[in-house]
Amino acid sequence: MPIGFDEIQLEKSSAGNIVTLKFKGKVSKADYEEFVPQLEFLMKGDANLRLLIELHDFEGWTAGALWEDTKFAARHFNDIERLAVVGEARWERGMVTFIKPFTMAAVKYFDMQDVDQARRWIREKV
């Protein structure tokens, strides 16, 4: 069930526990205020949520968005089982190292040309 935003797209898989987030451009606090409630609604009832984050022409976050992201991570520290980040730039690979202390999830980075591999990894049985 896709939910579209100007810069962010959410989609929940038919399997129920995989949510794909597609970010484009620079993410603001207002973006978080719009998509986080939708994401949390999609998360309800799924004990082992898996997130696939695709970064297309991603320019990062505003300071307010970064704070919102930190608050989200603290609230959902144990709720995410796997987190795949798919990106196009070298600095995005470093984000995975930054993310790891904020989640109990298995976290892995994939280059954009390996998006199919990321989709397989996010679906794999643990």
C-alpha positions as CSV (number, residue, x, y, z in Angstrom):
1,M,0.0,0.0,0.0
2,P,2.0,3.0,-1.2
3,I,1.6,6.3,0.5
4,G,3.2,9.2,-1.4
5,F,4.9,12.4,-0.3
6,D,6.7,15.0,-2.4
7,E,10.1,13.8,-1.3
8,I,9.3,10.5,0.7
9,Q,7.4,7.4,-0.3
10,L,6.3,4.6,2.1
11,E,5.2,1.2,0.9
12,K,4.3,-1.8,3.0
13,S,4.9,-5.3,1.5
14,S,2.1,-7.8,1.2
15,A,4.2,-10.0,3.5
16,G,3.3,-7.5,6.2
17,N,6.5,-6.9,8.0
18,I,8.6,-5.1,5.3
19,V,8.3,-1.3,4.9
20,T,10.2,0.5,2.1
21,L,11.0,4.1,2.5
22,K,12.2,6.0,-0.5
23,F,13.9,9.4,0.2
24,K,14.7,12.0,-2.4
25,G,16.3,15.4,-1.9
26,K,16.7,16.9,1.6
27,V,14.5,15.7,4.4
28,S,13.0,18.3,6.8
29,K,11.4,18.1,10.2
30,A,8.0,18.8,8.5
31,D,8.6,15.6,6.3
32,Y,9.2,13.6,9.5
33,E,6.0,15.0,11.1
34,E,4.1,13.9,8.1
35,F,5.6,10.4,7.4
36,V,6.5,9.1,10.9
37,P,2.8,8.8,12.0
38,Q,2.1,6.9,8.8
39,L,5.1,4.6,9.4
40,E,4.2,4.0,13.0
41,F,0.7,3.1,11.9
42,L,2.1,0.6,9.4
43,M,4.3,-0.8,12.2
44,K,1.4,-1.7,14.5
45,G,1.1,-5.4,15.1
46,D,4.4,-6.3,13.4
47,A,6.8,-7.5,16.0
48,N,9.8,-7.9,13.6
49,L,9.5,-5.0,11.2
50,R,12.1,-4.8,8.5
51,L,12.9,-1.5,6.8
52,L,14.4,-1.0,3.3
53,I,15.5,2.6,2.9
54,E,16.3,3.7,-0.7
55,L,18.2,7.1,-1.0
56,H,17.6,8.6,-4.5
57,D,19.5,11.9,-5.1
58,F,19.6,12.2,-1.3
59,E,20.9,15.4,0.1
60,G,20.7,14.6,3.8
61,W,18.6,16.0,6.6
62,T,17.9,19.4,8.1
63,A,19.0,19.7,11.7
64,G,15.3,19.4,12.8
65,A,14.9,16.3,10.7
66,L,18.0,14.7,12.2
67,W,16.6,15.3,15.7
68,E,13.2,13.7,14.7
69,D,15.1,10.7,13.3
70,T,17.0,10.3,16.6
71,K,13.7,10.4,18.6
72,F,12.2,7.9,16.2
73,A,15.2,5.6,16.7
74,A,15.0,5.8,20.5
75,R,11.2,5.0,20.5
76,H,11.7,2.0,18.2
77,F,15.1,0.7,19.3
78,N,13.8,-2.9,19.6
79,D,11.0,-2.8,17.0
80,I,13.1,-3.2,13.8
81,E,14.6,-6.6,13.0
82,R,16.5,-5.7,9.8
83,L,17.4,-2.4,8.2
84,A,18.8,-2.2,4.6
85,V,20.1,1.2,3.4
86,V,20.5,1.5,-0.4
87,G,22.3,4.6,-1.6
88,E,24.2,6.3,-4.4
89,A,27.0,8.2,-2.6
90,R,30.0,7.1,-0.5
91,W,28.9,9.2,2.5
92,E,25.6,7.3,2.7
93,R,27.6,4.1,3.4
94,G,29.0,5.8,6.5
95,M,25.4,6.4,7.7
96,V,25.1,2.7,8.4
97,T,27.9,2.9,11.0
98,F,26.2,5.9,12.5
99,I,22.8,4.1,12.7
100,K,24.0,0.9,14.4
101,P,24.1,2.2,18.0
102,F,20.5,3.4,17.7
103,T,18.9,0.1,16.9
104,M,19.0,-3.6,17.7
105,A,18.4,-4.4,14.0
106,A,20.8,-6.1,11.7
107,V,21.9,-3.2,9.5
108,K,23.5,-3.4,6.1
109,Y,24.4,-1.0,3.3
110,F,23.9,-1.7,-0.5
111,D,24.9,0.4,-3.5
112,M,22.0,1.4,-5.7
113,Q,23.0,-1.1,-8.4
114,D,22.6,-3.8,-5.7
115,V,19.0,-2.9,-4.8
116,D,17.7,-6.4,-5.8
117,Q,20.3,-7.9,-3.5
118,A,19.1,-5.6,-0.7
119,R,15.5,-6.7,-1.3
120,R,16.5,-10.3,-1.1
121,W,18.4,-9.7,2.1
122,I,15.6,-7.8,3.8
123,R,13.2,-10.8,3.1
124,E,15.6,-13.6,4.2
125,K,14.7,-15.8,7.1
126,V,16.9,-15.2,10.1
